[in-house]
């Protein structure tokens, strides 16, 4: 080989190493130690079925658990590039976002399609424990455990990981003419199906949501007069407290002419007395999706970010960010002990960076951070020197 050029010699050595590694794959029988029956089921991962263990595992030593050559997320995405987080799709299933593929899938073999560890419905309900297995009146796809009839398992362009926009999805099974016939006297072409109907099930026939708006329960005439649209005045006439809250300095007074109430609330039926059109995560996310994405991508996030109304006033407040009260008091409702030993905060302590009162929010990023305790900088030094640069 000494008469060959350096490039040719390097290529020859590389080819020899490839041959040696291939011979290793053939020579090493992993199943001498590992029970082969665990790797042969109804559905088999192709590398495992072919005995190509070294496509994922290192035979001797590795930085990752299970002697994996890369992290689980990076390893899976070397082949399953279509599942990678990115592009324009912002609704991403949390296990995908965190790279926890093994939360749902078995890496070698399984008895269920897609290498799922359990039946699809049990896989979904294993995390979504708030959902019952059945209702007195259950939507057929939900009854049969066919979650993927309506939801994407990894990511989607639509809220709730729906495969299509909600109304469009409903009309794939329910013909438009049938829908119109079921809504006699409806003032406009029926739309926004989930405003009245629960997509999974209900105690009421027709999958009508359990909590009826008082006016709707009595009939339509209280709100609807002819074909004239129902404005916010009609809503606020029965809910004067909401009108008062919306008069606050920080408020949700939006789209007054088009009845901004129905941006968040169903006028007919809901799952509780608030008549929200969905969970707080998705109702608030219609406008504040970037906030939730930041929370979901952060290494450390406040555990109650999905429960917005725990900290924020839904309609309006005289406190910044529509907090339910002064920020230190709101935080103190859960973190009361910090007031006795933490960094000084309150009306007598000023943040030298802003000249404003020092609050919990001066040092903590409640919507997510890359640092422990939700601090915007490392608490070991970088956070403190923001104010104490001379110490």
N, C-alpha and C positions, 0 to 999 in steps of 0.2 A: 504494500500500500504506500510505501514511501515515495514511489515514483508518481503517485497521483497528486492532483492539486489538493489544496487544503479543503476546498468546497466539496470535492468529490469524496474525500476521506470522511468528512463530517456526515455526508449523506449516507455513506455506507455504514458508518457506526450507528446512525439513527435507525436504519433499516434493520440492523442486527438486533438492536434493543427491542424493536417492535416484535421481531420473531421470537426473542427470548420471553417477552411478556406474554405472547400468545401461547407459547408452549407451557408457561406457568399456569395459565387459565385451564388448559387441558389437563395438566398434571395434578393440580391441586383439587381434591374432592372435599368441598366444604361440608358435605353431608355426612362425612365420617363422624363429625361432632354434632352437627345441627340436624335435628329430626326433619327429614325430607317431607313428611306429611304436612308440616306446617306451611310448606311452600307450594302445595298442590291442592287447590280447591276449585270451585266452580269457575272463578275468575282469577286469572294469574297474571301478575305483572310480567311483561315480556322479558326483561333481563333475568328475573328469577326463574322463569319457566325455561329459559335457555341455559341456565347454570352460569350465567355471566355475572357472578357476584362482584367481580372486580370493577365492573362499570360504575358501581356506587361505593364500594367498600375498599379500604386499604387492607391488605392481608396481615400487616405487622403492627403498625402504630399510626395513630391519626390524632388530629386536634379535636375531632368532634366525636360525640357519643355514638356508640355503635360502629366505631371505626369508619365512619363516613368520611369521604374525601372532601366534602364541603358541608356547609350548614344544610339542614333539611330543605329550607326554602330555595337556596341557590342550586342545590342538587336537582330538585324536582323541576325547576324552571329551565334546566339545560335541555330538557326534552319538551316540557309542557309550556312552551313559550306563549301560547294563547291565553294562559291563565295569569300571566305577569301583570302586576299592578302598573297602570300607566295609561296614557292616551287621554281621551276626553271623558272616560267613564269615572265619575266621582263616587258613585254608590258601590262600595266594595265591601264584601262580606268580611267581618272582622277576622276570622281565622286566616283568610287570604292576606289581608292587610298585615297581619303580624307574622305571616310565614309559617303558621302552624298547620301544615297540610295533614299531619298525622292526627289531628283532632277528629277528622272525618274519615280519612282513608287509611287502609292498611298498605304497607310498602311492598309486600311480597305476594299475598294471595288473600282472597276473600270469597265469601259465598254470595256477594251481592254486586250488581253492576257498578262500574266505576270504582271498584275496589273499596266500596264503602264498608266500614267495620260492622255496621248493623243495617237493618232495613232502613230505607231512606227516611220514612216518617219518624222512626226512633232516633235516627241521627239528628234530625232537625229538632225534635222535641227534647233531646238530651240537653240542649242549650236554651231553647225557648220554653222554659218550664212554666211560664205564665199561661201558655196555651193548653187547654184541655185536649184529651184525645178525641172527644166527641162532644156534641151539643144536642139539646133536644131536637133542634132542626139543624142539620149539618149540610154544608155545601158538598156536592158529590165529589169533586176532586180531593177535598180535605178528608172526607169519609174514607176514601180509598187510599189515603196516604200518598197521593200523587202531588207532592208539593211543587215539583218541577213543571207541572202544568201551567202554573202562574208565576213561579219565581225562578230566577237564575241562581245557581248555587255559588257562583264566584263573584261576579260583578255585573253591573247593569247601568243603563242610562236613566233608569227610572227609580223613584222612591220604592222602598220595600223590596228592592231587587226584582221588580216585576219584569217579565219578558217583553211587555209592551206598555204603552201608556194605559192607565187604568181603564178608562171607558172603552178604548179600542180592544183591550183584552177581554172585557165582558162580552163584547159583540162578536167575538170569535165563536161563542157558543149560543148566545141569545140573539136571535135575529131582530133587526131593528123594528120590523112590523109587529113582532110579538111584544117587544118592550112597550111600544106605543099603545097597543091594545090593553096592556096590563095597567096603564096609567090614564084612565079616562078622566077628562077634565083638567089634565095637567096644563098649566098656562103656557109652557114652552115645550119644545121637543125634549123628552127626558134625557138627562145627562148627569154626570157626576154621581154615578151609581152608588159609590161607597159613602155618599153623604147620608143615605138612609139604610143601606144594606151592609151587613157585616160580611166580609168575603169568606169567612170560615164557618160561622154558624151563629145561631141565636136561639133564645128561648121563644121567640115569636115566629110565626109562619112567614114565609117569604123572605126569611133572613133579615127582617127589619131589626135594627139595633134595639137593644133592650130598653134604653132610656128615651122616652118620647118627650119632645118639646111640648110644654103644657099647651101652647096655642095650637100646635099640630094635632095633639090628642083630641082637642075639642072640634077641630075642623079647620078649613082653609080660610074662612071668611074673616077671621080676626086680623090676618096679615095681608091677604090678597084681595085687591079691589079691581075687578076687571082684569085687563092685561097689563096694568101699570106695574112696573118693577117695584119691589119692596125695598125701600131705602133704609138707611141707618136710623132715621127718625123713628121708624116703626119699632126697631129693636130697643132703642134707648128710651122710648116711651114706657116700656115695661121694666127696663133695667137702669133706673136713674143713677144707681151707685157706679155703674160702669161709665156713664157720662161724666160723673164727678172725677173718676180716676183718669179719664182721658183728657181732662182739663189740666192735668199736672204738667210741670215743666218738661219732663221727659215722658213721652207717651207713644202709644201705638195708633195714633189717629191718622189712618191712611185711607186712601181711596174713598173719601167721603161720598162722592157722587155715585159710586158703584157699589155701595154698601160694603165697607171694609170688614164688617163683622163676619161675613161669610167667607172671608179669606182664611179664617181659622176655625170657625164654628159651623156646624151643620144647622140649618134652620128647622130641621125636621126630627132627627133622631141621632143618638150617640151612645157611647158605652158608659158614660156617667153623666152627672148633672151639668157638667161643663159643656157637653155637646161638642167636644173637639172633633175635628175631622180625622184624627188619627192620634198616634202617640205624640207626646211633646217633642220627641226627637225629630219626627217627620213633619209635624206642623211648623215648628220653629225653623226646621231645616229648609223649608221652602224659601225662606229669605236669608237664613244665616248658615247655609251649608258650609261655607268656608270655615266657620268657627268649629263645626263638628269635625270636619276633615282634619283641622289642626289638632283637635283633641285626640282623634283616633290615631293620628300618626305620631303623637308625642310619646316619648319614653315614659313620662310620668304625667298622669292626668287626674284631675279631680274626679272621684268616683261618682259624683252626682251630676255630671254634666248633662246626662240625658233627662234629668228632672229639673228643668229650667225654673219652674215656679217655686222650687224650694228656696231660691235666692232672689229671683226677679219677680217684680209685679207684672202680671200679664198685660194689663191695660195701660198703666201709667204710674209714675212715681215722681216725687220731687227730689229724688236722689239720683246721682249719676248712674248710667247704665241701667236705669229702671230697677235698682235694687229695692228690695222690700222695706229696707230701713237703712240707717247709716251702715256702711260696709263693715266696720269693726263689730257692730252689734250682730249683723247677719252672720259673719264668720264665727263670732263668739257663741252663737246658738249651738254649734257643734264642737267648737274648739275653745270652750270656756276656760280651760286650765291655762291656756297660753297667756292670758291676761296677767297672770301672777308671776310669770318668770321670763316672758319673752322680751324681745327688743322693745323699748318704749314706743308706744303709739298713742294717738289721741290728739285732742285739740291743742295741747301745750307742746307738742313735738312736731317740728317742721322738717320736711324733706329738703335738704340743701340743693337738690337738683332742680326742684320745681317751686320751692317756697310754699308748697301746699302742706296740709296736715299729713303726717305720717300715718298710713293705714296698713292693713294686712296686704292690700294690693300693691304697696310700694315694693315689697320684696317677694311676693308670690304671684305667679302667673296662673290664674285659676283654670284657664282653658287648655293648659298643657305646656310642658317644658321638657327639655332634654336633661334636666338636672333633678336630683332627689328633692323632695319637699316642694316641688313645683316652682323652684326659684328660676328667674330668667338668666342668671349667671351661676357659675359654680359657687357653692356656699363655702368652699375652702378658702377662697381669697377674693376672687373676681367680684363677687357680690358685695362684699364689705367695702372694698376700695372705691366703689361707686360714690360713697359718701365720706369714707375715712381714708382718703388718699395720703394723708400726712402721718398716718400711724404705722 
